[in-house]
């Protein structure tokens, strides 16, 4: 065995250390005011104390997969509410376009338009081509005005056109979040496909499907919800 004070090897049956005189069976004197430092204990909760672990304990973290569904701010809007909102928006757009047309007539003069109409006699007339361009320009103007109207309002912080807003409706994505201008634009131009379906079936789907989606809503992955 070894002396606990100086570490000198001594016989097993010795009562004293021949080097420092330490009596075996006695603890070495402690410095005044000092306390014995307990040995470190390595133990995980629910386990017995023992040697330090060889590896870092793994802490289990509760998995959040699949992610929780984003709560919808309101129930789905039905067909009739959406129809009334569409009528309101169409009326507002019509009034706005009439204002633009009257302003254009005031600038160029009604007489100019009458003369242009009377001169468009015959397919070979130059004014016939001008008249066609004017008609196409008006058509594109109407399309552009409708696009900006719907896409801008539905992607705004209100998430609704004035017609929808007046009835407490809003347009969202499939998780109930605000749509971007690009998604709102896609929803508007998808209505062209909905218009091509006969008997308004593309619109009637809003009253039959589980999430009250019309065809253009399905194409653009959008929902029309009621505000709570």
Buried (B, 14 or more C-beta within 10 A) or exposed (E): EEBBBEEEEBEEEEEEBEEEEBEBEEEEEEEEEEEEEEEEEEEEEEEEEEEEEEEEEEEEEEEEEEEEEEEBBBEBBBBEBBEBBBEBBEEBBEEEBEEEEEEEEEEEEEEEEEEBEEBBEEEEEEBBEEBEEBEEEBEEBBEEBBBEBBBEBBBBEBBBBBBBBEBBBBBBBBEBEBBEEEBBBBBBBBBEEBEEEEEEEBBBBBEEBEBBBBBBBBBBBBBBBBBE
